[in-house]
């Protein structure tokens, strides 16, 4: 990130708050968005991990401590920090080299305690474990069922068309009912979520396009409604550049309603691929069985052919033996006849 880019938050967060935000939004798309929308202001006390301040590729490493939590810093050599002093820094997250955890690269120094600390964000605890939404939808589709989805959207919104357009031919595999509500009223939104959760739906989706007024959905009443929702719930709010705390409480979040539609379409396509794979596997098994049967028949034919080849030889031997025996009997008969004739002549 370039230091001249605008800061995402006007007030510095504590290290605790920054880590909470990152961990809450830690999935592929959300992390990418979290990183791209930085840098972020953060305030804390610097701790030097290495007194010698060794440089690695022009950077040295340290920690920024808050109340019981610290984050790892990657600092350019042009920004020297002193042990035990409090700083306001602009940072953006990176994955650590070892693949475990994060390190925050420092882009600029904004002084010591120049900005007031932002109010701490305390999100409610979810009343249940996070649901694998893709797995849920695919299980229903495999059984031949039609997943039913309640779309909670603005009273005059047409954002559901974005979902349907990106679904394409997969639209027929879902039942989607619109639940219009005044999205500028957090109480009304919370009530709509509660009512939809009591309906015959497998999944709830809170959807809205981008623009002004998105922050009204980042209200404690909406947080509580999403966190306590007994049914799986996803959110698709705003454009890709918008990030809301409510996304951390949903079972899954999407940067746009269009992205939600693509997700639903992918679930249909994945099940169709499974079915095609199952058919091909069944055909392969049948072909293998037929091949085995042909091999058995071939061996049987070979055995019969061998037997037939052996039988003429045995028959020929028997005929030859009988012919020889016949010649012997003829000779014996002739000799007997001669002997009888001689006896008769002498007599």
Residue pairs with C-beta under 8 A, 6 or more apart in sequence:
1 38
1 39
1 92
1 105
1 107
2 107
3 39
3 90
3 107
3 108
5 38
5 39
7 39
7 40
7 41
7 90
8 37
8 38
8 39
8 40
9 40
9 41
9 118
10 41
10 115
11 41
11 115
11 116
11 117
11 118
12 41
12 42
12 43
12 88
12 110
12 115
12 117
12 118
13 21
13 40
13 41
13 42
13 43
13 117
13 118
14 42
14 43
14 44
14 66
14 67
14 69
14 117
14 120
15 42
15 44
15 64
15 65
15 66
15 69
15 70
15 71
16 66
16 67
16 68
16 69
16 120
17 66
17 118
17 120
17 121
18 40
18 42
18 71
18 91
18 104
19 69
19 71
20 121
20 123
21 34
21 121
21 248
22 31
22 34
22 93
22 102
24 123
24 245
24 248
25 31
25 33
25 34
25 243
25 247
25 248
27 252
27 253
29 253
29 254
29 255
29 259
30 243
30 247
30 253
31 93
33 240
33 241
33 243
33 255
34 93
34 243
35 92
35 93
35 94
37 241
37 243
38 90
38 91
38 92
38 93
39 90
39 91
39 92
39 107
39 108
40 90
40 91
40 92
41 88
41 89
41 90
41 110
41 115
42 64
42 71
42 88
42 89
42 90
42 91
42 104
43 86
43 87
43 88
43 89
43 113
43 115
43 117
44 64
44 65
44 66
44 70
44 71
44 86
44 87
45 64
45 65
45 66
45 84
45 85
45 86
45 87
46 62
46 63
46 64
46 65
46 73
46 81
46 82
46 83
46 84
46 85
46 86
46 87
47 62
47 63
47 64
47 65
47 70
47 83
47 84
48 62
48 81
48 83
49 61
49 62
49 63
50 60
50 61
50 62
53 60
53 80
54 60
55 77
58 76
58 77
59 74
59 75
59 76
59 77
59 105
60 75
60 77
61 72
61 73
61 74
61 75
61 103
62 72
62 73
62 75
62 81
63 70
63 71
63 72
63 73
64 70
64 71
64 73
64 87
64 89
64 104
71 91
71 102
71 104
72 96
72 101
72 102
72 103
72 104
73 89
73 91
73 103
73 104
73 105
73 106
74 94
74 103
74 104
74 105
74 106
75 81
75 106
76 106
79 106
79 108
79 109
81 87
81 109
85 112
86 112
86 113
87 109
87 110
87 111
87 112
88 109
88 110
88 111
88 112
88 113
88 114
88 115
89 106
89 107
89 108
89 109
89 110
90 106
90 107
90 108
90 110
91 104
91 105
91 106
91 107
92 104
92 105
92 107
93 102
93 103
93 104
93 105
94 102
94 103
94 104
94 105
95 102
95 103
96 102
96 103
121 245
123 223
123 227
123 245
123 248
123 249
124 220
124 223
124 224
124 227
124 228
124 249
125 227
126 227
126 228
126 249
127 227
127 228
127 229
127 230
128 230
130 251
131 232
131 251
133 203
133 232
133 234
133 251
133 252
134 252
134 263
134 266
134 267
134 270
136 147
136 202
136 203
136 232
137 147
137 202
137 203
137 264
137 267
138 267
138 270
138 271
140 146
140 147
140 202
141 147
141 173
141 267
141 268
141 271
142 271
142 274
146 173
146 174
146 175
147 173
147 174
147 175
147 202
147 203
148 174
148 175
148 176
148 177
148 200
148 201
148 202
148 203
149 174
149 175
149 176
149 177
149 201
149 202
149 203
149 204
149 205
149 264
150 176
150 177
150 179
150 196
150 199
150 201
150 203
150 204
150 205
151 160
151 163
151 176
151 177
151 178
151 179
151 205
151 207
152 179
152 181
152 189
152 192
152 193
152 196
152 204
152 205
152 206
152 207
153 159
153 160
153 178
153 179
153 180
153 181
153 183
153 206
153 207
153 208
154 180
154 181
154 182
154 183
154 208
155 180
155 181
155 182
155 183
156 180
157 180
157 183
157 207
157 208
157 209
159 207
159 208
159 209
159 257
160 176
160 178
160 207
160 257
162 209
162 256
162 257
162 258
162 261
163 176
163 205
163 207
163 236
163 257
163 258
163 260
163 261
163 264
164 171
164 176
164 261
165 258
165 261
166 258
166 259
166 260
166 261
166 262
166 265
167 174
167 261
167 264
167 265
168 265
170 264
170 265
170 267
170 268
170 269
173 268
174 264
177 201
179 192
179 195
179 196
181 188
181 189
181 191
181 192
182 188
182 189
183 189
183 208
183 213
183 216
183 217
184 213
184 216
185 216
186 216
186 217
186 219
186 220
186 221
186 222
187 221
189 206
189 217
189 219
189 221
189 222
189 225
190 221
190 222
190 224
190 225
191 225
193 204
193 206
193 222
193 225
193 226
193 229
193 233
194 225
194 229
196 204
196 231
197 204
197 229
197 230
197 231
197 233
201 231
202 231
202 232
203 231
203 232
203 233
203 234
204 229
204 231
204 232
204 233
204 234
205 233
205 234
205 235
205 236
205 260
206 217
206 226
206 233
206 234
206 235
206 236
206 237
206 246
206 250
207 235
207 236
207 237
207 257
207 260
208 214
208 217
208 236
208 237
208 238
208 257
209 238
209 239
209 256
209 257
210 238
210 239
210 241
210 242
210 256
211 238
214 237
214 238
214 242
214 244
215 244
217 237
217 244
217 246
218 244
218 245
218 246
222 246
223 245
223 246
223 249
226 233
226 235
226 246
226 249
226 250
227 249
232 251
233 250
233 251
234 250
234 251
234 252
234 253
234 254
234 260
235 244
235 246
235 247
235 250
235 253
235 254
236 253
236 254
236 255
236 256
236 257
236 259
236 260
237 244
237 246
237 247
237 253
238 244
238 255
238 256
239 255
239 256
240 255
240 256
242 255
247 253
252 263
254 260
254 263
